């Protein structure tokens, strides 16, 4: 137990502390921006980011991953805030936590195995594009000096690590360029232009909503959507961080941790949140690996708000935009261009569709769900090819079936038979086939009954044990004289 705590918390102290500081600085404009998207006070997003990051550092299943207020969650909150106000949002956040906790208890993470690699690549690439697009308003078409600061930021974050790695390059860029901007009086947009930062701690409160069934009917649809999107983004981000760090994580524990974090956050005036791929990448690239980095990110965020609030609002937005551009470049899977050439066309289509839907809708869940469904449809189409080999022996017809017989292949199966052919008996051999569902049994029934209408006797043979059980249970034809036989 002691070794585990040491490994998860204190195995990388110096790098984790510095990485946490960088993440905290990058969290501030994001949290404010997401609060504005949701239609709430900037402090709602800042309090959420502080609470979620600190809590998830203790109860999450993926050390080193950053969770806070996010854009994907903020977009879902807009109608609720507009229609009912902040208190209903806080109540929905608490219910979101409860739902996520239940998902974790029932081991929702096992559903991750149904997300294909093509969808994962599309998810990662679309996130990288969205991260870049979110920075465009902060530097594009503003001033030449803005472009200069963005360029210098990118030079620092890419060149400094080649010669000096003791301090994360993004932290050097933020500190140095903020000092330059303040001392020179440069006319640049700053964090303070996004919203007002109040230097106060979050306080415990119970959302001021009626504790009635009507309230539940209002918030439940939003809470369910927030819970699903939050877990989807968190579990996918955890998988990405796993790959980046060559380590494993407990996805079910992460789901429960996300639930606990959101549940508590709702009582402290924060909006629902989840894992953030951008900040998680910043953390990992800055050397953060353990729970300590996530904890420091949350605590230093509150330190910045309480103690250095007046200084933080002077950080130039072009610097933070430059860092996030670096994150978007690092997040994008550049090997996907080669993948698009070498991978099967179906997988490439799935990747592109996933990316397109996420980028157009700004909704990660829609893109991933669409990608998974399209992948399933293409897979079903691929395996639904069934072959029938027919051989005439005198007045008998022998039919060997090869492939899976299920809802998508039953039409081809039935259409392969010529019921008017002159044959006294037909033997259908399923030794190289598998009967999967009720549709398959219905197709066998149809073939047998059709032959009987023409006075032809039909024998079904070669069914394996599971296929035979299904046929025995559901088929109509075998209740008379044509009995299915096993091998």
Sine and cosine of phi, psi and omega as CSV:
sin_phi,cos_phi,sin_psi,cos_psi,sin_omega,cos_omega
0.00,0.00,-0.71,0.70,0.01,-1.00
-0.89,0.46,-0.68,0.73,0.01,-1.00
-0.89,0.45,-0.60,0.80,-0.01,-1.00
-0.92,0.40,-0.68,0.73,0.02,-1.00
-0.89,0.46,-0.69,0.73,0.01,-1.00
-0.88,0.47,-0.67,0.74,-0.03,-1.00
-0.92,0.39,-0.69,0.72,-0.09,-1.00
-0.99,0.17,-0.32,0.95,-0.09,-1.00
-0.87,-0.49,-0.65,0.76,-0.22,-0.98
-0.83,-0.56,0.41,0.91,-0.02,-1.00
-1.00,0.03,-0.12,0.99,-0.15,-0.99
-0.44,-0.90,0.70,0.71,-0.25,-0.97
-0.81,0.58,-0.82,0.57,-0.12,-0.99
-0.87,0.49,-0.76,0.65,-0.02,-1.00
-0.91,0.41,-0.61,0.79,0.00,-1.00
-0.91,0.41,-0.66,0.75,0.00,-1.00
-0.90,0.44,-0.74,0.68,0.00,-1.00
-0.91,0.42,-0.65,0.76,0.02,-1.00
-0.90,0.43,-0.66,0.75,0.02,-1.00
-0.88,0.48,-0.61,0.79,0.03,-1.00
-0.90,0.44,-0.71,0.71,0.03,-1.00
-0.87,0.50,-0.72,0.69,-0.02,-1.00
-0.88,0.48,-0.68,0.74,0.00,-1.00
-0.86,0.51,-0.68,0.73,0.02,-1.00
-0.90,0.44,-0.61,0.79,0.00,-1.00
-0.97,0.24,-0.40,0.92,-0.03,-1.00
-0.94,0.33,-0.54,0.84,-0.14,-0.99
-0.85,0.53,-0.83,0.56,0.00,-1.00
-0.90,0.45,-0.56,0.83,0.02,-1.00
-0.90,0.44,-0.75,0.67,-0.03,-1.00
-0.88,0.47,-0.65,0.76,0.02,-1.00
-0.91,0.41,-0.71,0.70,-0.01,-1.00
-0.88,0.48,-0.68,0.74,-0.02,-1.00
-0.93,0.36,-0.54,0.84,0.07,-1.00
-0.90,0.44,-0.68,0.74,0.01,-1.00
-0.89,0.45,-0.65,0.76,0.05,-1.00
-0.86,0.51,-0.70,0.71,-0.04,-1.00
-0.96,0.30,-0.31,0.95,0.00,-1.00
1.00,0.06,0.47,0.88,0.00,-1.00
-0.84,-0.55,0.14,-0.99,0.02,-1.00
-0.88,0.48,0.61,-0.79,0.01,-1.00
-0.80,0.60,-0.50,0.87,-0.02,-1.00
-0.92,0.38,-0.40,0.91,0.03,-1.00
-0.89,0.45,-0.68,0.73,0.04,-1.00
-0.95,0.32,-0.62,0.79,0.01,-1.00
-0.92,0.39,-0.70,0.71,0.05,-1.00
-0.89,0.46,-0.64,0.77,0.02,-1.00
-0.88,0.47,-0.71,0.70,-0.03,-1.00
-0.89,0.45,-0.66,0.75,0.04,-1.00
-0.90,0.44,-0.80,0.61,-0.06,-1.00
-0.89,0.46,-0.75,0.66,-0.08,-1.00
-0.90,0.43,-0.70,0.72,-0.02,-1.00
-0.88,0.47,-0.71,0.71,-0.02,-1.00
-0.92,0.40,-0.72,0.69,-0.05,-1.00
-0.92,0.40,-0.70,0.71,-0.06,-1.00
-0.92,0.40,-0.41,0.91,0.03,-1.00
-0.90,0.43,-0.44,0.90,0.02,-1.00
-1.00,-0.05,-0.63,0.77,-0.17,-0.99
-0.94,-0.33,-0.08,1.00,-0.02,-1.00
-0.96,0.28,0.25,-0.97,-0.01,-1.00
-0.97,-0.24,-0.04,1.00,-0.03,-1.00
-0.81,-0.58,1.00,-0.07,0.04,-1.00
-0.84,0.54,0.65,-0.76,0.05,-1.00
1.00,0.06,-0.07,1.00,0.03,-1.00
-1.00,-0.02,0.62,-0.79,-0.06,-1.00
-0.98,-0.21,0.79,-0.61,0.08,-1.00
-0.86,-0.52,0.63,-0.77,-0.02,-1.00
-0.20,-0.98,-0.23,-0.97,0.10,-1.00
-0.91,0.42,0.67,-0.74,-0.06,-1.00
-0.75,-0.66,0.36,-0.93,-0.01,-1.00
-0.92,0.38,-0.63,0.78,-0.01,-1.00
-0.87,0.50,-0.65,0.76,0.02,-1.00
-0.96,0.30,-0.65,0.76,-0.04,-1.00
-0.86,0.51,-0.64,0.77,-0.01,-1.00
-0.87,0.48,-0.57,0.82,-0.01,-1.00
-0.95,0.30,-0.37,0.93,-0.08,-1.00
-0.99,0.12,-0.33,0.94,-0.15,-0.99
-0.79,0.61,-0.79,0.61,-0.03,-1.00
-0.89,0.46,-0.60,0.80,-0.01,-1.00
-0.91,0.41,-0.71,0.70,0.00,-1.00
-0.91,0.42,-0.68,0.73,0.00,-1.00
-0.90,0.44,-0.64,0.77,-0.09,-1.00
-0.99,0.10,-0.52,0.85,-0.16,-0.99
-0.75,-0.66,-0.28,0.96,0.07,-1.00
0.99,-0.14,0.04,-1.00,-0.11,-0.99
-0.89,0.46,-0.67,0.74,-0.08,-1.00
-0.87,0.49,-0.59,0.81,0.05,-1.00
-0.94,0.35,-0.54,0.84,0.08,-1.00
-0.90,0.43,-0.68,0.74,0.02,-1.00
-0.90,0.44,-0.65,0.76,0.05,-1.00
-0.90,0.44,-0.65,0.76,0.03,-1.00
-0.91,0.41,-0.57,0.82,0.04,-1.00
-0.90,0.44,-0.68,0.74,0.02,-1.00
-0.90,0.44,-0.71,0.71,0.01,-1.00
-0.91,0.41,-0.59,0.81,0.08,-1.00
-0.83,0.55,-0.70,0.72,0.02,-1.00
-0.88,0.48,-0.67,0.75,0.02,-1.00
-0.88,0.47,-0.72,0.69,-0.02,-1.00
-0.89,0.45,-0.68,0.73,0.01,-1.00
-0.91,0.42,-0.61,0.79,0.04,-1.00
-0.88,0.47,-0.67,0.75,0.03,-1.00
-0.91,0.41,-0.65,0.76,0.06,-1.00
-0.85,0.53,-0.67,0.74,0.01,-1.00
-0.91,0.42,-0.67,0.74,0.01,-1.00
-0.88,0.48,-0.62,0.78,0.00,-1.00
-1.00,0.02,0.25,0.97,0.15,-0.99
0.86,0.51,0.84,0.55,0.00,-1.00
-0.91,0.42,-0.38,0.93,-0.08,-1.00
-0.88,0.47,-0.37,0.93,0.01,-1.00
-0.91,0.42,-0.30,0.95,0.05,-1.00
-0.95,0.30,-0.26,0.97,0.00,-1.00
-0.87,0.49,-0.46,0.89,-0.04,-1.00
-0.93,0.38,-0.24,0.97,0.01,-1.00
-1.00,0.00,0.05,1.00,0.04,-1.00
-0.99,-0.10,0.93,-0.36,-0.07,-1.00
-0.93,0.37,0.29,-0.96,0.00,-1.00
-0.88,0.47,-0.60,0.80,0.00,-1.00
-0.87,0.48,-0.62,0.79,0.03,-1.00
-0.93,0.37,-0.64,0.77,0.03,-1.00
-0.87,0.49,-0.71,0.71,0.01,-1.00
-0.89,0.45,-0.70,0.71,0.04,-1.00
-0.88,0.48,-0.63,0.77,0.03,-1.00
-0.88,0.48,-0.76,0.65,-0.03,-1.00
-0.89,0.46,-0.73,0.69,-0.03,-1.00
-0.91,0.42,-0.64,0.77,0.01,-1.00
-0.92,0.39,-0.60,0.80,0.07,-1.00
-0.89,0.46,-0.67,0.74,0.02,-1.00
-0.87,0.49,-0.67,0.74,0.02,-1.00
-0.91,0.42,-0.68,0.74,0.00,-1.00
-0.90,0.43,-0.63,0.78,0.04,-1.00
-0.88,0.48,-0.69,0.72,0.02,-1.00
-0.91,0.42,-0.71,0.70,-0.03,-1.00
-0.87,0.49,-0.57,0.82,0.00,-1.00
-0.92,0.38,-0.37,0.93,-0.02,-1.00
-1.00,0.04,-0.36,0.93,-0.08,-1.00
-0.80,0.60,-0.72,0.70,-0.01,-1.00
-0.89,0.46,-0.33,0.94,-0.06,-1.00
-1.00,0.05,-0.17,0.99,-0.01,-1.00
-0.64,-0.77,-0.36,0.93,-0.13,-0.99
-0.99,0.12,0.77,-0.63,0.09,-1.00
0.93,0.36,0.40,0.92,-0.02,-1.00
-0.99,-0.16,-0.88,0.47,0.03,-1.00
-0.28,-0.96,0.31,-0.95,0.04,-1.00
-0.90,0.44,-0.62,0.79,-0.01,-1.00
-0.89,0.46,-0.57,0.82,0.05,-1.00
-0.88,0.47,-0.71,0.71,0.03,-1.00
-0.89,0.46,-0.62,0.79,0.00,-1.00
-0.89,0.46,-0.71,0.70,-0.02,-1.00
-0.92,0.40,-0.62,0.79,0.06,-1.00
-0.89,0.46,-0.71,0.71,-0.02,-1.00
-0.89,0.45,-0.70,0.71,0.01,-1.00
-0.90,0.44,-0.63,0.77,0.05,-1.00
-0.85,0.52,-0.73,0.68,-0.02,-1.00
-0.90,0.43,-0.61,0.79,0.04,-1.00
-0.88,0.47,-0.70,0.72,-0.02,-1.00
-0.90,0.44,-0.75,0.66,-0.10,-0.99
-0.94,0.34,-0.39,0.92,0.00,-1.00
-0.99,-0.11,-0.55,0.84,-0.08,-1.00
-1.00,-0.02,-0.66,0.75,-0.07,-1.00
-0.81,0.58,-0.71,0.71,-0.02,-1.00
-0.85,0.53,-0.35,0.94,0.01,-1.00
-0.95,0.32,-0.42,0.91,-0.07,-1.00
-0.89,-0.46,-0.40,0.91,-0.11,-0.99
-0.52,-0.85,0.88,-0.48,-0.07,-1.00
-0.87,-0.50,0.05,1.00,-0.06,-1.00
-0.91,0.42,-0.57,0.82,0.02,-1.00
-0.85,-0.52,0.72,-0.69,0.00,-1.00
-0.82,0.57,0.74,-0.68,-0.04,-1.00
-0.84,0.55,-0.64,0.77,0.03,-1.00
-0.86,0.51,-0.59,0.81,0.02,-1.00
-0.92,0.39,-0.65,0.76,0.05,-1.00
-0.87,0.49,-0.70,0.72,-0.01,-1.00
-0.88,0.48,-0.71,0.71,-0.03,-1.00
-0.89,0.45,-0.75,0.66,-0.06,-1.00
-0.91,0.41,-0.78,0.62,-0.08,-1.00
-0.90,0.44,-0.75,0.66,-0.08,-1.00
-0.96,0.29,-0.45,0.89,0.10,-0.99
-0.92,0.38,-0.68,0.73,0.05,-1.00
-0.88,0.47,-0.69,0.72,0.01,-1.00
-0.88,0.47,-0.71,0.70,-0.04,-1.00
-0.90,0.43,-0.68,0.74,-0.03,-1.00
-0.93,0.35,-0.72,0.70,-0.07,-1.00
-0.93,0.36,-0.51,0.86,-0.03,-1.00
-1.00,-0.03,-0.19,0.98,-0.04,-1.00
0.92,0.39,0.50,0.86,-0.04,-1.00
-0.86,0.50,0.65,-0.76,0.00,-1.00
-1.00,0.09,1.00,0.06,-0.03,-1.00
-0.77,-0.64,0.48,-0.88,0.12,-0.99
-0.94,0.34,0.60,-0.80,-0.05,-1.00
-0.82,-0.57,0.10,-1.00,0.05,-1.00
-0.85,0.53,-0.59,0.81,-0.01,-1.00
-0.88,0.47,-0.38,0.92,0.02,-1.00
-0.95,0.30,-0.30,0.95,-0.02,-1.00
-0.98,0.17,-0.52,0.85,-0.04,-1.00
0.12,-0.99,0.19,-0.98,-0.04,-1.00
-1.00,0.07,0.76,-0.65,0.06,-1.00
-0.98,-0.20,0.87,-0.49,0.02,-1.00
-1.00,-0.03,0.75,-0.66,-0.04,-1.00
-1.00,0.07,0.97,0.26,-0.01,-1.00
-0.50,-0.87,0.50,-0.87,0.02,-1.00
-0.98,0.19,0.47,-0.88,0.11,-0.99
-0.93,0.36,0.53,-0.85,0.01,-1.00
-0.86,-0.52,0.45,-0.89,-0.03,-1.00
-0.94,0.35,0.71,-0.70,0.06,-1.00
-0.47,-0.88,0.48,-0.88,0.09,-1.00
-0.98,-0.21,0.83,-0.56,-0.05,-1.00
-0.77,0.64,0.73,-0.68,-0.05,-1.00
-0.99,0.11,0.97,0.26,0.04,-1.00
-0.75,-0.66,0.46,-0.89,0.05,-1.00
-0.91,0.42,0.73,-0.68,0.02,-1.00
-1.00,0.07,0.96,0.29,-0.06,-1.00
-0.77,-0.64,0.21,-0.98,0.03,-1.00
-0.91,0.42,-0.53,0.85,0.02,-1.00
-0.89,0.46,-0.66,0.75,0.06,-1.00
-0.88,0.48,-0.67,0.75,0.01,-1.00
-0.88,0.47,-0.66,0.75,0.00,-1.00
-0.92,0.40,-0.45,0.90,0.02,-1.00
-0.97,0.26,-0.74,0.67,-0.14,-0.99
-1.00,0.05,-0.40,0.92,-0.11,-0.99
-0.86,0.50,-0.73,0.68,0.01,-1.00
-0.86,0.52,-0.63,0.78,0.03,-1.00
-0.93,0.36,-0.67,0.74,-0.02,-1.00
-0.90,0.44,-0.65,0.76,0.01,-1.00
-0.90,0.43,-0.69,0.72,0.03,-1.00
-0.89,0.45,-0.69,0.72,0.02,-1.00
-0.89,0.46,-0.66,0.76,-0.02,-1.00
-0.90,0.44,-0.69,0.72,-0.04,-1.00
-0.93,0.36,-0.74,0.67,0.00,-1.00
-0.89,0.45,-0.68,0.73,0.00,-1.00
-0.87,0.49,-0.70,0.71,0.00,-1.00
-0.94,0.34,-0.63,0.78,0.01,-1.00
-0.87,0.50,-0.75,0.66,-0.01,-1.00
-0.92,0.40,-0.64,0.77,-0.04,-1.00
-0.92,0.39,-0.71,0.71,-0.05,-1.00
-0.95,0.32,-0.60,0.80,0.06,-1.00
-0.93,0.38,-0.65,0.76,0.04,-1.00
-0.91,0.42,-0.63,0.77,0.04,-1.00
-0.87,0.50,-0.65,0.76,0.03,-1.00
-0.90,0.44,-0.65,0.76,0.02,-1.00
-0.90,0.44,-0.70,0.71,0.02,-1.00
-0.91,0.42,-0.59,0.80,0.09,-1.00
-0.81,0.58,-0.74,0.67,-0.03,-1.00
-0.92,0.40,-0.63,0.78,-0.03,-1.00
-0.92,0.39,-0.55,0.84,-0.08,-1.00
-0.97,-0.25,-0.04,1.00,-0.04,-1.00
0.82,0.57,0.66,0.75,0.04,-1.00
-0.75,-0.66,0.23,-0.97,0.03,-1.00
-0.96,-0.29,0.38,-0.93,0.05,-1.00
-0.66,-0.75,0.33,-0.94,-0.01,-1.00
-1.00,-0.03,0.98,-0.19,-0.09,-1.00
-0.93,0.36,-0.58,0.81,0.03,-1.00
-0.93,0.36,-0.61,0.79,0.07,-1.00
-0.91,0.41,-0.60,0.80,0.04,-1.00
-0.89,0.45,-0.66,0.75,0.03,-1.00
-0.88,0.48,-0.71,0.71,0.03,-1.00
-0.91,0.42,-0.63,0.77,0.01,-1.00
-0.89,0.45,-0.67,0.74,0.06,-1.00
-0.87,0.50,-0.64,0.77,0.01,-1.00
-0.90,0.43,-0.72,0.70,0.01,-1.00
-0.88,0.47,-0.69,0.72,-0.03,-1.00
-0.89,0.47,-0.72,0.70,0.00,-1.00
-0.93,0.36,-0.61,0.79,0.02,-1.00
-0.86,0.52,-0.74,0.67,-0.02,-1.00
-0.94,0.35,-0.66,0.75,-0.04,-1.00
-0.85,0.53,-0.61,0.79,0.00,-1.00
-0.87,0.49,-0.45,0.89,0.01,-1.00
-1.00,0.08,-0.10,1.00,0.00,-1.00
-0.87,-0.49,0.43,0.90,0.12,-0.99
0.97,0.24,0.38,0.92,-0.01,-1.00
-0.94,-0.33,0.44,-0.90,0.05,-1.00
-1.00,0.07,0.34,-0.94,0.00,-1.00
-0.90,0.44,0.56,-0.83,0.01,-1.00
-0.61,-0.79,-0.09,-1.00,0.01,-1.00
-0.30,-0.95,-0.16,-0.99,0.01,-1.00
-0.92,0.40,0.55,-0.84,0.00,-1.00
-0.89,-0.46,0.89,-0.46,-0.05,-1.00
-0.93,0.37,-0.61,0.79,-0.02,-1.00
-0.88,0.48,-0.79,0.61,0.00,-1.00
-0.93,0.37,-0.54,0.84,0.04,-1.00
-0.91,0.41,-0.64,0.77,0.04,-1.00
-0.92,0.40,-0.68,0.73,0.06,-1.00
-0.84,0.54,-0.71,0.71,-0.02,-1.00
-0.87,0.49,-0.75,0.66,-0.03,-1.00
-0.91,0.42,-0.70,0.71,-0.03,-1.00
-0.93,0.36,-0.38,0.93,0.05,-1.00
-1.00,0.03,0.00,1.00,0.06,-1.00
0.97,-0.25,-0.03,1.00,-0.01,-1.00
-0.94,0.33,0.75,-0.66,-0.01,-1.00
-0.71,-0.70,-0.52,0.86,-0.13,-0.99
-0.97,-0.26,0.00,-1.00,0.03,-1.00
-0.89,0.45,-0.44,0.90,-0.03,-1.00
-0.87,0.49,-0.60,0.80,-0.02,-1.00
-0.90,0.43,-0.65,0.76,0.03,-1.00
-0.92,0.38,-0.67,0.75,0.02,-1.00
-0.89,0.46,-0.71,0.70,0.00,-1.00
-0.89,0.46,-0.63,0.77,0.02,-1.00
-0.84,0.54,-0.73,0.69,0.00,-1.00
-0.92,0.38,-0.72,0.69,-0.04,-1.00
-0.93,0.37,-0.66,0.75,-0.01,-1.00
-0.93,0.36,-0.51,0.86,0.08,-1.00
-0.86,0.51,-0.72,0.69,0.01,-1.00
-0.93,0.35,-0.57,0.82,0.07,-1.00
-0.88,0.48,-0.68,0.74,0.03,-1.00
-0.88,0.48,-0.66,0.75,-0.04,-1.00
-0.93,0.37,-0.72,0.70,-0.10,-0.99
-0.98,0.21,-0.70,0.71,-0.16,-0.99
-0.98,-0.18,-0.67,0.74,-0.11,-0.99
-0.94,-0.35,0.39,0.92,-0.07,-1.00
-0.80,0.60,-0.68,0.73,-0.04,-1.00
-0.94,0.33,-0.43,0.90,0.03,-1.00
-0.99,0.11,-0.63,0.78,-0.04,-1.00
-0.87,0.50,-0.64,0.77,-0.05,-1.00
-0.91,0.42,-0.19,0.98,0.00,-1.00
-0.99,-0.11,-0.03,1.00,0.04,-1.00
-0.90,0.43,0.80,-0.59,-0.02,-1.00
-0.92,0.40,0.74,-0.68,0.03,-1.00
-0.90,0.43,-0.53,0.85,0.04,-1.00
-0.86,0.51,-0.52,0.85,0.01,-1.00
-0.93,0.37,-0.75,0.66,0.01,-1.00
-0.91,0.40,-0.58,0.81,0.06,-1.00
-0.90,0.44,-0.65,0.76,0.03,-1.00
-0.88,0.47,-0.65,0.76,0.01,-1.00
-0.91,0.42,-0.67,0.75,0.00,-1.00
-0.94,0.33,-0.48,0.88,0.11,-0.99
-0.91,0.43,-0.67,0.75,0.08,-1.00
-0.86,0.51,-0.65,0.76,0.02,-1.00
-0.90,0.44,-0.69,0.73,-0.02,-1.00
-0.90,0.43,-0.63,0.77,0.02,-1.00
-0.91,0.41,-0.66,0.75,0.00,-1.00
-0.95,0.31,-0.47,0.88,-0.03,-1.00
-0.98,0.22,-0.61,0.79,-0.05,-1.00
-0.86,0.50,0.72,-0.69,0.01,-1.00
-1.00,0.07,1.00,-0.06,-0.09,-1.00
-0.93,0.37,-0.34,0.94,0.05,-1.00
-0.96,0.29,-0.15,0.99,0.00,-1.00
-0.92,0.39,-0.35,0.94,0.08,-1.00
-0.92,0.38,-0.66,0.75,0.08,-1.00
-0.93,0.36,-0.62,0.79,0.03,-1.00
-0.86,0.51,-0.64,0.77,-0.02,-1.00
-0.90,0.43,-0.40,0.92,0.00,-1.00
-1.00,0.02,-0.63,0.77,-0.14,-0.99
-1.00,-0.09,-0.44,0.90,-0.08,-1.00
-0.97,0.26,0.35,-0.94,0.09,-1.00
-0.84,0.54,0.55,-0.84,-0.07,-1.00
-0.84,0.54,-0.61,0.80,0.00,-1.00
-0.87,0.49,-0.68,0.73,0.00,-1.00
-0.91,0.40,-0.62,0.78,0.02,-1.00
-0.90,0.43,-0.66,0.75,0.04,-1.00
-0.88,0.48,-0.68,0.73,0.02,-1.00
-0.87,0.50,-0.71,0.71,0.01,-1.00
-0.87,0.49,-0.73,0.68,-0.05,-1.00
-0.92,0.40,-0.67,0.74,0.01,-1.00
-0.89,0.45,-0.69,0.72,0.04,-1.00
-0.85,0.52,-0.74,0.67,0.01,-1.00
-0.87,0.49,-0.74,0.67,-0.09,-1.00
-0.88,0.47,-0.71,0.71,-0.04,-1.00
-0.92,0.40,-0.67,0.74,0.01,-1.00
-0.90,0.44,-0.71,0.71,-0.04,-1.00
-0.92,0.40,-0.65,0.76,-0.03,-1.00
-0.95,0.31,-0.69,0.73,-0.08,-1.00
-1.00,-0.03,-0.29,0.96,-0.12,-0.99
0.87,0.50,0.41,0.91,-0.03,-1.00
-0.86,-0.51,0.95,-0.32,-0.05,-1.00
-0.90,0.44,-0.62,0.78,-0.07,-1.00
-0.90,0.43,-0.66,0.75,-0.01,-1.00
-0.89,0.46,-0.68,0.73,0.00,-1.00
-0.90,0.43,-0.73,0.69,-0.03,-1.00
-0.92,0.39,-0.70,0.71,0.00,-1.00
-0.89,0.46,-0.69,0.73,0.04,-1.00
-0.89,0.46,-0.65,0.76,0.02,-1.00
-0.89,0.45,-0.68,0.74,0.01,-1.00
-0.91,0.41,-0.69,0.72,0.00,-1.00
-0.90,0.44,-0.71,0.70,0.02,-1.00
-0.88,0.47,-0.64,0.77,0.03,-1.00
-0.88,0.48,-0.67,0.74,0.00,-1.00
-0.91,0.42,-0.67,0.74,0.00,-1.00
-0.89,0.46,-0.71,0.70,0.00,-1.00
-0.91,0.42,-0.59,0.81,0.03,-1.00
-0.91,0.40,-0.70,0.72,0.02,-1.00
-0.88,0.47,-0.67,0.74,0.01,-1.00
-0.88,0.47,-0.59,0.81,-0.04,-1.00
-0.94,0.35,-0.65,0.76,-0.09,-1.00
-1.00,-0.06,-0.01,1.00,-0.09,-1.00
-1.00,0.09,0.12,0.99,-0.01,-1.00
-0.99,0.11,0.91,-0.42,0.00,-1.00
-0.91,-0.43,0.63,-0.77,-0.05,-1.00
-0.90,-0.43,0.65,-0.76,0.05,-1.00
-0.84,-0.55,0.82,-0.57,0.02,-1.00
-0.94,-0.34,0.89,-0.45,-0.09,-1.00
-0.95,-0.31,0.66,-0.75,-0.02,-1.00
-0.67,-0.74,0.77,-0.64,-0.01,-1.00
-0.99,-0.12,0.81,-0.59,0.07,-1.00
-0.83,-0.56,0.99,-0.13,-0.07,-1.00
0.91,0.41,-0.85,-0.52,0.02,-1.00
-0.99,-0.13,0.19,0.98,-0.02,-1.00
-0.94,-0.33,0.54,-0.84,0.04,-1.00
-0.90,-0.44,0.85,-0.53,0.04,-1.00
-0.97,-0.25,0.79,-0.61,-0.03,-1.00
-0.84,-0.54,0.89,-0.45,0.08,-1.00
-0.99,-0.17,0.81,-0.59,-0.03,-1.00
-0.97,-0.23,0.72,-0.69,0.04,-1.00
-0.78,-0.63,0.79,-0.62,0.05,-1.00
0.89,-0.45,0.07,-1.00,-0.02,-1.00
-0.99,0.13,0.75,-0.66,0.07,-1.00
-0.97,-0.24,0.94,-0.35,0.01,-1.00
-0.48,-0.88,-0.11,-0.99,-0.18,-0.98
-0.79,0.61,-0.54,0.84,-0.08,-1.00
-1.00,0.09,-0.24,0.97,-0.05,-1.00
-0.92,-0.40,-0.02,1.00,-0.08,-1.00
-0.92,0.40,-0.55,0.83,-0.01,-1.00
-0.90,0.44,-0.70,0.72,0.03,-1.00
-0.90,0.44,-0.60,0.80,0.00,-1.00
-0.89,0.46,-0.79,0.62,-0.05,-1.00
-0.91,0.41,-0.68,0.74,-0.06,-1.00
-0.92,0.38,-0.27,0.96,-0.03,-1.00
-0.97,0.25,-0.23,0.97,-0.07,-1.00
-0.99,-0.13,0.65,-0.76,0.12,-0.99
-0.96,-0.29,0.99,-0.17,-0.14,-0.99
-0.96,0.29,-0.26,0.97,-0.01,-1.00
-1.00,-0.01,-0.05,1.00,-0.03,-1.00
-0.90,0.43,0.50,-0.87,-0.05,-1.00
-0.99,0.12,1.00,-0.08,0.02,-1.00
-0.59,-0.81,0.73,-0.68,0.02,-1.00
-0.97,0.24,-0.54,0.84,0.00,-1.00
-0.57,-0.82,0.46,-0.89,0.03,-1.00
-0.78,-0.62,0.77,-0.64,0.07,-1.00
-0.92,-0.39,0.87,-0.49,0.00,-1.00
-0.96,-0.29,0.90,-0.43,-0.10,-1.00
-0.98,-0.19,0.87,-0.50,-0.02,-1.00
-0.97,-0.23,0.39,0.92,-0.04,-1.00
-0.87,0.50,-0.53,0.85,-0.01,-1.00
-0.95,-0.32,0.43,0.90,-0.02,-1.00
-0.71,-0.71,0.19,-0.98,-0.01,-1.00
-0.68,-0.73,0.76,-0.65,0.05,-1.00
-1.00,-0.08,0.88,-0.47,-0.19,-0.98
-0.98,-0.21,-0.55,0.84,-0.15,-0.99
-0.52,-0.85,-0.06,-1.00,-0.03,-1.00
-0.90,0.44,-0.57,0.82,0.03,-1.00
-0.88,0.47,-0.62,0.78,0.02,-1.00
-0.91,0.42,-0.69,0.72,0.02,-1.00
-0.90,0.44,-0.64,0.77,0.03,-1.00
-0.88,0.47,-0.60,0.80,0.01,-1.00
-0.93,0.38,-0.67,0.75,0.04,-1.00
-0.88,0.47,-0.70,0.71,0.06,-1.00
-0.82,0.57,-0.72,0.69,-0.05,-1.00
-0.89,0.46,-0.69,0.72,0.00,-1.00
-0.90,0.44,-0.73,0.68,-0.03,-1.00
-0.89,0.46,-0.74,0.67,-0.04,-1.00
-0.90,0.44,-0.60,0.80,0.00,-1.00
-0.92,0.40,-0.69,0.72,0.04,-1.00
-0.88,0.47,-0.63,0.77,-0.01,-1.00
-0.89,0.45,-0.55,0.83,0.04,-1.00
-0.87,0.50,-0.48,0.88,0.01,-1.00
-0.99,-0.12,0.21,0.98,0.06,-1.00
0.97,0.26,0.35,0.94,-0.02,-1.00
-0.98,-0.18,0.77,-0.64,0.03,-1.00
-0.99,0.15,0.66,-0.75,-0.04,-1.00
-0.84,-0.54,0.72,-0.69,0.08,-1.00
-0.87,-0.49,0.77,-0.64,0.06,-1.00
-0.97,-0.24,0.79,-0.61,0.00,-1.00
-0.63,-0.78,0.19,-0.98,0.09,-1.00
0.99,0.15,0.16,0.99,0.01,-1.00
-0.93,0.36,0.73,-0.69,0.11,-0.99
-0.96,0.28,0.10,-0.99,-0.16,-0.99
-0.87,0.50,-0.69,0.72,-0.03,-1.00
-0.94,0.34,-0.63,0.78,0.05,-1.00
-0.90,0.43,-0.65,0.76,-0.02,-1.00
-0.91,0.42,-0.66,0.76,0.02,-1.00
-0.88,0.48,-0.66,0.75,-0.01,-1.00
-0.91,0.41,-0.68,0.73,0.01,-1.00
-0.91,0.41,-0.71,0.71,0.02,-1.00
-0.85,0.52,-0.58,0.81,-0.07,-1.00
-0.98,0.21,-0.60,0.80,-0.17,-0.98
-0.93,-0.37,-0.44,0.90,-0.14,-0.99
-0.95,0.32,0.51,-0.86,0.03,-1.00
-0.99,-0.10,-0.60,0.80,-0.17,-0.99
-0.88,0.47,-0.58,0.82,-0.17,-0.99
-0.98,0.19,-0.03,1.00,0.03,-1.00
-0.97,0.25,-0.18,0.98,0.08,-1.00
-0.97,-0.26,-0.77,-0.63,-0.16,-0.99
-1.00,-0.03,-0.13,0.99,-0.02,-1.00
-0.98,-0.18,0.98,-0.19,-0.07,-1.00
-0.99,-0.13,0.68,-0.73,0.08,-1.00
-0.96,0.29,0.58,-0.82,0.01,-1.00
-0.86,-0.52,0.53,-0.85,0.05,-1.00
-0.99,0.10,-0.03,-1.00,0.01,-1.00
-0.87,0.49,0.00,0.00,0.00,0.00
